[in-house]
Amino acid sequence: MKLFGMFPCSALLMACVLAASPGAVSAHQHKDGDTRTVEVVAKEFTFEPSRIEVAPGSRVEIKLVNEGNLSHNLHIAGEGMKTETIQTGHTDTVTVTAPENGKLEFFCNVPGHKQAGMRGKIVAH
């Protein structure tokens, strides 16, 4: 009987661990009308999360928060959309419409940052 009593606790613990993973986030977390807001933290040389999952055709507002020591920005590849280059402790936002299927890539275009691995994806599925 004790074995069955442990299952809900184990399942809850696993769900919390998976939800806390910085690698991906669903844009359904913060909803304001038809636009979903996702906070992306910039550090040296990463974005957290680096993968944002959204519904096809949905509008996504990305709030970039610079928690790094250097200046950072966020550019949506091929869309001509970008945040300002911001200093430590500052934020800026960019809003983009997800593709009907596929992905959009984003990156920091401060010289050397993209090459150092500062990139991510918006995945519509």
C-alpha positions, 0 to 999 in steps of 0.5 A: 500500500505504501508503494502506491502512496509514493506514486503521486509524490514522485509524479509531482516531483518529476512534473516540477523538475520538468517545468523548471527546465530552462531549455524550452517554454510554452508561450501559453504561460502568460496570455494577454488577449491574442498575444502571448508574452514570454520572458527571455533572459540574456546572459553571457552567452545564452538565452533562457529559454532558448526554445519557445513553443507556440501555436501556429500563427499566434502572436508572441511578445518576447520580453528580453531581460538582460541579466548579463554583464555585457550589452545584449539584444534579440533579433528575429532572423529574416523578420527584420524585428529586433529589440534595442541593445540593452544594458544590464538590468534593462528590458525591451520587447519585440512582438512577432507572429509565429509561422503556420508551421516551422520555426523562427530563429533568434540571436544576439547580434552584438559582435561575437555573441551569436558565434559564441552560442547566443541563439534560440528558436521559436517553434510553431506546432 
